């Protein structure tokens, strides 16, 4: 009798697992980005992970989480050969030309702040303008490879490729650690990442935050997906966000792309 019950239970478990596997999988990249996205025991947790799971489930998908980095994620979206979605990215005209964005606000992220080494803080502050700062070849800056820092700054970085701007750090915490270690004179990071980093490593509190220097303000982020996704998939995800109460925000047409 016990063996029959056990056999029936195994069949039930297999049928439930099979049912779950029948849903199409949505590949979503992830990396540690506290406080809303943390990687614990190799798995994404936190508010952003919960939102993605809920949206995918509501749209009829299961989530196939793919470990990545913020820069690798951007490269994959630029390349477009792998079908992936993200846990939220800032939208720019250049990105809109090659990425697909869902027209619902996923979150509003804090603005950036410049974090300077104590002995360079006054010199950094004296510039008063972020473009002038990144053009100063006497100050070494640490920025993310795929970071967005404002239209004028991004244009200067792309067109001039200043060798004194290091873009090798993979996380905001790494950028700050580079400044602490004396490898860079300043970094540009989101303000919430700065506060989180000082909680994790109190030594970082010796660095100097500098505001009002032209960094980007608080802005909405959107779920970004590869351009190759079908319209039906993107519509299903968008409808799920609407049903779950995310705020709809029509995506403005960009001058150079028509999107």
KADA-V152364 format. One record per backbone hydrogen bond with DSSP energy under -0.5 kcal/mol. NH is the residue of the N-H (numbers start at 0). CO is the residue of the C=O. E is the energy in kcal/mol with one decimal. If there is no record, write none. Layout:
nh co e
NH CO E
NH CO E
This chain:
nh co e
4 0 -2.3
5 1 -2.7
6 2 -2.5
7 3 -2.5
8 4 -2.6
9 5 -2.3
10 6 -2.2
11 7 -2.4
12 8 -2.4
13 9 -2.5
14 10 -2.3
15 11 -2.3
16 12 -2.6
17 13 -2.5
18 14 -2.0
19 15 -2.1
20 16 -2.1
21 17 -0.8
21 18 -0.8
22 19 -1.0
23 59 -0.5
25 61 -3.0
26 24 -0.6
27 63 -1.6
28 84 -2.2
29 65 -1.8
32 36 -3.4
35 32 -0.6
36 32 -1.0
37 44 -2.4
39 37 -0.7
39 42 -2.7
42 39 -1.6
44 37 -3.1
47 35 -2.2
48 35 -0.6
49 45 -2.3
50 46 -2.6
51 47 -2.5
52 48 -2.4
53 49 -2.4
54 50 -2.7
55 51 -2.8
56 52 -2.5
57 53 -2.4
58 54 -1.7
59 55 -0.5
59 56 -1.1
60 55 -3.2
61 23 -2.1
63 25 -2.5
63 61 -0.5
64 62 -0.8
65 27 -3.0
67 29 -2.3
69 169 -0.5
72 68 -2.6
73 69 -1.4
74 70 -2.2
75 71 -2.4
76 72 -2.0
77 73 -2.5
78 74 -2.5
79 75 -2.7
83 81 -0.9
84 26 -2.1
85 223 -1.6
88 221 -2.7
95 91 -2.9
96 92 -1.1
97 93 -0.5
97 94 -1.4
98 94 -3.1
99 224 -2.9
101 222 -2.2
103 101 -1.9
104 246 -2.7
105 220 -2.5
106 220 -1.2
108 106 -0.5
108 218 -2.6
111 215 -2.1
112 188 -2.7
113 209 -1.9
114 186 -2.9
115 113 -0.5
115 207 -3.0
116 184 -2.6
119 116 -1.9
120 116 -1.0
120 117 -0.5
123 119 -2.5
124 120 -2.9
125 121 -2.0
126 122 -0.8
126 123 -1.0
127 123 -0.7
127 124 -0.6
129 212 -0.8
132 128 -1.9
133 129 -2.4
134 130 -1.2
135 131 -0.5
135 132 -1.5
136 134 -0.9
138 135 -1.5
140 138 -0.5
140 163 -1.7
141 185 -2.0
142 140 -0.5
142 165 -2.8
144 168 -0.6
146 143 -1.1
153 149 -3.2
154 150 -2.0
155 151 -2.1
156 152 -2.6
157 153 -2.3
158 154 -2.7
159 155 -2.2
160 156 -1.3
164 161 -1.5
165 140 -3.3
165 163 -0.7
174 170 -1.8
175 171 -2.2
176 172 -2.2
177 173 -2.0
178 174 -1.5
179 175 -2.4
180 176 -2.2
181 178 -1.2
182 177 -2.4
183 177 -1.1
184 139 -3.0
185 139 -1.5
186 114 -2.1
187 141 -1.2
188 112 -2.2
188 186 -0.5
190 110 -2.8
193 189 -1.7
194 190 -1.9
195 191 -2.3
196 192 -2.4
197 193 -1.9
198 194 -1.4
199 195 -2.0
200 196 -2.8
203 200 -2.2
204 201 -1.6
205 202 -1.7
206 203 -2.2
207 115 -3.0
208 206 -0.6
209 113 -3.3
218 108 -1.5
220 106 -3.2
221 88 -2.5
224 99 -3.4
225 83 -2.4
226 97 -0.6
228 225 -1.5
233 229 -2.1
234 230 -2.8
235 231 -2.1
236 232 -2.2
237 233 -2.5
238 234 -3.0
239 235 -1.9
240 236 -2.0
241 237 -2.2
242 238 -2.5
243 239 -1.9
244 241 -1.3
245 240 -2.6
248 102 -2.7
251 249 -0.6
256 253 -0.6
257 253 -2.6
